């Protein structure tokens, strides 16, 4: 479950949904690899300010629901996770390394989406407007986001 993370100069609740495909979309996830992946992720949580709220596999890709702090960019987080998990899975499962002949575990790309604990874009916008005196609130910029 996500929570507020209190640091000396900020409070945050940053939650991300990542989807990472295996290299060549190979079907490499099974019970043993899943268990290894889970263990590695829990170890990452102990060393870095990253909490894995949920991890799910679907034979050729993984879904991560992650909470972190503003210290890490999205790119830094996913690079760290992909790098550490790939190295450790190859060490514990040499048969997976044979399947992925190029020596890489993950595809280069990934999907990321922010997840809100507090509601939609519209809900947050209304909250921001209500913070001051509504008559004095001036919207300086607004851009409609289209979801495909």
C-alpha positions as CSV (number, residue, x, y, z in Angstrom):
1,X,0.0,0.0,0.0
2,X,1.3,3.4,-0.9
3,X,2.0,6.0,1.8
4,X,3.3,9.5,2.2
5,X,7.1,9.6,2.3
6,X,8.4,12.4,4.6
7,X,11.9,13.7,3.9
8,X,13.6,16.7,5.4
9,X,12.4,19.1,2.7
10,X,9.5,17.4,1.0
11,X,6.6,15.0,1.3
12,X,5.7,12.9,-1.6
13,X,3.5,10.1,-2.9
14,X,4.9,9.2,-6.3
15,X,3.6,6.0,-7.8
16,X,4.5,4.6,-11.2
17,X,3.3,1.7,-13.3
18,X,6.1,0.3,-15.5
19,X,5.8,-2.5,-18.1
20,X,9.1,-4.0,-19.2
21,X,9.2,-6.6,-22.0
22,X,11.9,-9.3,-22.1
23,X,14.4,-9.1,-24.9
24,X,12.9,-10.3,-28.2
25,X,9.6,-10.8,-26.3
26,X,10.8,-14.2,-25.4
27,X,8.7,-16.3,-23.0
28,X,11.2,-16.6,-20.2
29,X,9.1,-16.0,-17.0
30,X,8.2,-19.1,-15.1
31,X,7.8,-20.0,-11.4
32,X,11.5,-20.1,-10.7
33,X,12.4,-16.9,-12.6
34,X,9.4,-15.1,-11.0
35,X,10.6,-16.1,-7.5
36,X,14.1,-14.8,-8.3
37,X,12.7,-11.6,-9.7
38,X,10.6,-11.0,-6.7
39,X,13.6,-11.6,-4.3
40,X,15.8,-9.2,-6.3
41,X,13.2,-6.5,-6.3
42,X,12.7,-6.8,-2.5
43,X,16.5,-6.5,-2.1
44,X,16.5,-3.4,-4.3
45,X,13.8,-1.9,-2.0
46,X,16.2,-2.4,1.0
47,X,19.1,-0.5,-0.7
48,X,17.3,2.2,-2.6
49,X,14.3,4.4,-1.9
50,X,12.0,2.4,-4.2
51,X,9.1,0.3,-2.9
52,X,7.6,-2.4,-5.1
53,X,3.9,-2.2,-4.4
54,X,3.1,-5.0,-6.9
55,X,5.1,-7.1,-9.3
56,X,3.3,-9.2,-11.9
57,X,4.6,-11.3,-14.8
58,X,2.9,-12.4,-18.0
59,X,5.4,-14.8,-19.6
60,X,7.2,-12.3,-21.8
61,X,6.9,-9.0,-19.8
62,X,6.7,-7.7,-16.2
63,X,4.4,-5.1,-14.6
64,X,5.9,-3.1,-11.7
65,X,3.8,-0.8,-9.5
66,X,6.5,1.3,-7.8
67,X,6.5,4.1,-5.2
68,X,9.6,6.2,-5.0
69,X,10.9,9.6,-4.0
70,X,11.7,12.7,-6.1
71,X,15.4,11.8,-5.8
72,X,15.2,9.4,-8.8
73,X,14.0,10.2,-12.3
74,X,11.8,7.7,-14.1
75,X,14.8,6.8,-16.4
76,X,17.2,6.3,-13.4
77,X,14.7,4.1,-11.6
78,X,14.0,1.8,-14.6
79,X,17.7,1.7,-15.6
80,X,18.6,0.6,-12.0
81,X,15.8,-2.0,-11.8
82,X,16.5,-3.5,-15.3
83,X,20.3,-3.6,-14.7
84,X,20.2,-5.2,-11.3
85,X,17.5,-7.7,-12.1
86,X,19.1,-8.8,-15.4
87,X,22.5,-9.4,-13.9
88,X,21.1,-11.4,-11.0
89,X,18.7,-13.5,-13.1
90,X,21.5,-14.4,-15.5
91,X,23.6,-15.5,-12.5
92,X,20.9,-17.7,-11.0
93,X,19.3,-18.9,-14.3
94,X,22.0,-19.6,-16.9
95,X,19.3,-21.3,-19.1
96,X,17.6,-17.9,-19.5
97,X,20.9,-16.4,-20.7
98,X,21.1,-19.2,-23.4
99,X,17.6,-18.3,-24.6
100,X,18.5,-14.6,-24.9
101,X,21.5,-15.0,-27.2
102,X,22.4,-11.3,-27.3
103,X,23.3,-11.1,-23.7
104,X,20.6,-8.7,-22.8
105,X,17.6,-9.6,-20.5
106,X,15.3,-6.7,-21.1
107,X,14.1,-4.9,-24.3
108,X,15.5,-1.4,-24.6
109,X,12.0,0.2,-24.2
110,X,9.5,0.3,-21.5
111,X,6.0,1.8,-20.7
112,X,5.5,4.1,-17.7
113,X,2.4,5.7,-16.4
114,X,1.9,7.8,-13.2
115,X,-0.7,6.5,-10.9
116,X,-2.7,8.8,-8.7
117,X,-3.8,7.9,-5.2
118,X,-6.0,11.0,-5.0
119,X,-8.0,11.1,-8.1
120,X,-8.2,12.2,-11.7
121,X,-6.6,15.3,-13.3
122,X,-10.0,17.0,-12.9
123,X,-10.1,16.3,-9.2
124,X,-6.6,17.6,-8.6
125,X,-7.4,20.7,-10.7
126,X,-10.4,21.5,-8.6
127,X,-8.4,20.9,-5.4
128,X,-5.7,23.4,-6.6
129,X,-8.4,26.0,-7.4
130,X,-10.0,25.7,-3.9
131,X,-6.7,26.2,-2.1
132,X,-6.8,30.0,-2.2
133,X,-9.8,32.3,-2.5
134,X,-11.5,31.0,-5.7
135,X,-12.3,34.6,-6.8
136,X,-8.6,35.4,-6.8
137,X,-7.4,32.2,-8.5
138,X,-5.9,32.8,-11.9
139,X,-5.3,29.9,-14.2
140,X,-2.0,30.7,-16.0
141,X,-1.9,27.7,-18.2
142,X,-4.0,24.7,-19.1
143,X,-3.5,22.0,-21.7
144,X,-6.1,19.3,-22.4
145,X,-4.5,15.8,-22.4
146,X,-5.8,13.3,-24.8
147,X,-5.7,9.6,-23.8
148,X,-5.5,7.4,-26.8
